Amino acid sequence: MIAYEDLRKVNEPFFQEYTETFQNTLQSGWYILGNKVNDFESAFGNYCGADHCIGVASGLDAMILAFKYFDFDKGDEVIVPSNTYIASILAVLHAGLTPVLVEPDIRTYNIDPLKIEEAISPKTKAILVVHLYGKMCDMAPISEIARRHNLRIVEDCAQAHGASYQGKQAGTFGDFGAFSFYPTKNLGALGDAGAVTTHSAEAANAIRALRNYGTSQKYMNDYIGYNSRLDEFQAAFLSIKLKYLDAITTHKQRLAAIYFNELKADFTLPLLQPGFDDVFHIFAIRHPNRDNLREYLLQQGIKTEVHYPIPPHKQKAMDGIFRHDRYPLSEEIHNTILSLPISYGLTEEDIYRVTETLNNY
Ligand SMILES: *Cc1c(COP(=O)(O)O)cnc(C)c1O
């Protein structure tokens, strides 16, 4: 059986170092907002090329805190891709803002820069870009639109640790980058964790306060804050894994190269473009008989996933929020997309077995 993602296998190379840092953190007697969090924040900020990094409890919280910081008026609009994971849209809603969906470019699966301007209204305040599957959005035209209309940019980087566009990394283009370290992500913790990146010292201080009850100094509350802290254990594990993130990315890129070289033309492969360095958090292909293909692979002992089966605008939770007839490209993607195994826990031989099986379909 070829697993889609075996987290034990992914983390096994780090068990020894994890065990040592666990002992060390346990013995320190300091479990929330201490040196391990500070160290990880500097290391990850440095890695991304962001001036500031603030550890928080999850990727969803990273986005909510970013939107809370802007202090927009209730009902102000944020442009969000229609083809995304539900968390991006939830963040906008939880911040009291109105998400306005924009269709993707069907070749990249990311928001189509050409469709953004027609969605801008006098209430539009920000664009939430999502670098889906480990490929960055086309940031040059998006940044230009934001500049022209005076819009803030938040980047959902949950699937794009280390991905870059024209030599610049995810999380450094917008006012904020929002990262998730959910265990399956390329930089995954052993539990929930997230981070916000920014170039602004003032914004960094505000996010630091917002994650901790709005406190700038102990028992001094400047904001209506949250409890969304990164804990010392997760920060300690993440600092270890960060040292290997480039190796993890390279491994996944090597597995992706096998798919690109071996798969026959029946499958729609991810788009490769000059200037984009993709990290393949997910390797998604498209096929008109997706469900049948998935079943066939399962029978051959190959597990796959669908990211995602139901588009956000059709989720029960979003009843009455979005029209159902406006996002055909997003629906086309949701109906045909299939995520192939590309885990750090898999070998090149595993992937050759997948390509051989796929080519026999
Ligand atoms: C995983 C993910 C999130 C949410 O991250 P959590 O840490 O689970 O809150 C948000 N957006 C995208 C695109 C994701 O893949």
The ligand as a Tripos MOL2 file, in Angstrom:
@<TRIPOS>MOLECULE
LIG
   15    15     1     0     0
SMALL
NO_CHARGES

@<TRIPOS>ATOM
      1 C1         -4.2230   24.1440    6.2640 C.3       1 LIG1
      2 C2         -4.7450   25.3820    5.6230 C.ar      1 LIG1
      3 C3         -5.2680   26.4400    6.3800 C.ar      1 LIG1
      4 C4         -5.5570   26.3500    7.8450 C.3       1 LIG1
      5 O1         -4.5020   26.0830    8.6770 O.3       1 LIG1
      6 P1         -4.7930   25.5680   10.1670 P.3       1 LIG1
      7 O2         -3.4590   25.6150   10.8210 O.co2     1 LIG1
      8 O3         -5.3580   24.1990   10.0610 O.co2     1 LIG1
      9 O4         -5.7600   26.5240   10.7890 O.co2     1 LIG1
     10 C5         -5.6280   27.6010    5.7330 C.ar      1 LIG1
     11 N1         -5.5110   27.7330    4.4010 N.ar      1 LIG1
     12 C6         -5.0410   26.7400    3.6310 C.ar      1 LIG1
     13 C7         -4.9150   26.9560    2.1620 C.3       1 LIG1
     14 C8         -4.6580   25.5220    4.2130 C.ar      1 LIG1
     15 O5         -4.2030   24.5370    3.4440 O.3       1 LIG1
@<TRIPOS>BOND
     1     1     2 1
     2     2     3 ar
     3     2    14 ar
     4     3     4 1
     5     3    10 ar
     6     4     5 1
     7     5     6 1
     8     6     7 2
     9     6     8 1
    10     6     9 1
    11    10    11 ar
    12    11    12 ar
    13    12    13 1
    14    12    14 ar
    15    14    15 1
@<TRIPOS>SUBSTRUCTURE
     1 LIG1         1 GROUP 0 **** ****
